[in-house]
Amino acid sequence: MINSVNFNSISNVYANTVQPKCTDNVSVTNPSRNVNFGFNRDFTVAPTYVGGQKQLRTRLNSQEEKIYKNILNNLDKKSRKELESLLKKGVLLNSDSNNHTSVLDNLNKILTTPRAEGLDCKNILKSTIEILDNPFKSTQTFGDIPQEYQGKAVLQELNSNNEIKSSQEAKELIDVKNSGSCPAASIEFSMAQKSPAEFTRFVEGLSSPAVAVEKEISLSNLADNTLDAFWLLNSFEIPYEKKGYDSAVLKFAPDKNALLRAQIQTKYQDGKERSAVDVLMQSTFMNVGSQQTYDSLSDKRKGKFSTQDTGLVEFEKTFTESVVEDKNKITLTNQKIDDSGKLIGYEYDMSTFKRQLVDTLNSGENVIIGYTFADENNNIVGGHEITLVGTHQGKDGKTYFVCNDSDDDYFGAVEYSEDYLLPKIHHATFPKHIVENDVKFEENWKEGLRAYKEMKRNAA
């Protein structure tokens, strides 16, 4: 990464993940447009690629047919149609997961084996199918805490947070109005869209009595040197066991307050609030990125790499994305922001940055970006994470970026013109091979160590 964490300037306005709907005072000259592409531009699901060849299996064998029919019999009409759609699109039999189990295998396990306390197997099954059929349905919008759970939630927050002293303080803290989980929601969306079998495997494990899932990763996807990769794993305090020379088995789990949030959403999800699946996935990714310090009740975090108590900074999000996808990810920061939080320029020319974005999208991968809002004097007043999923050429000859925004209350793709979006992008995460010939960058562990030392100096 290069300049991917600037704690003296951008963290105090970006790590707070101020949401677009909370920045009405910011002048927006080209708002996003909802996209309706029809059958030729379906961004809801990506095909499985094996050896570079598109592989779609849509026919069930006899054993799979029995499992499929049993799942159908436990679904309502809407979910039945979504499951049938998953089969037709080749998603249901996708088995590109860490342990080679398919979407169907893990949906069956969700239905037929116990779930964690307070979770309902049919609710988890329905939500998982809905997100797989349309990953844009995943959202970061927290739900309110109903009276039935108020006492328990307040007491649990008091017991888990030694920085608060009263029930009233706890009650105010857990009344989350604007979520800082956009980085985690973006990772959840990409996982559901690009790796449906692994997404379903994660849901099954996180909603099981273990409330955890294991994943084997290649250490070379974290750092060129094995010892440096272990430095990263230890720094992020994620439980792991070494396996062979270049592998480790990581344990992914949400924070201890996530289950209560998931229980609440199981019974009281309404409107466009998060499902229990969204809660478990996002809480897990926030917990990984914040060095196991996230609190799902308050949406607050601690950790050694950020001075802020919400959201994730780029280095943390990149680590999380790398271990979740088991890919070597590089975050490049394009905006230059001074110590006062003012946008003063860019690291790269826009044509190079655009090419990197387009090349990544054309390779079949999404790009999670962080973009900022500035006032009329170029002072940064907020920021947000969204996911780029594709491009198309407009009639005006310009490139339009197709995006998912987990906080726009719209369960579909939106688009931004290149003129509007590119200057607003603070950072973007790329596969290493896309950018390694264009820029010089620091390895993950070097960037983390530099950022940590910088924070320690600033705190002294």
Summary of the structure (lengths in Angstrom):
residues: 460
radius of gyration: 21.3
end to end distance: 25.9
largest distance: 66.2
contacts: 1559
relative contact order: 0.17
helix: 42%
strand: 17%
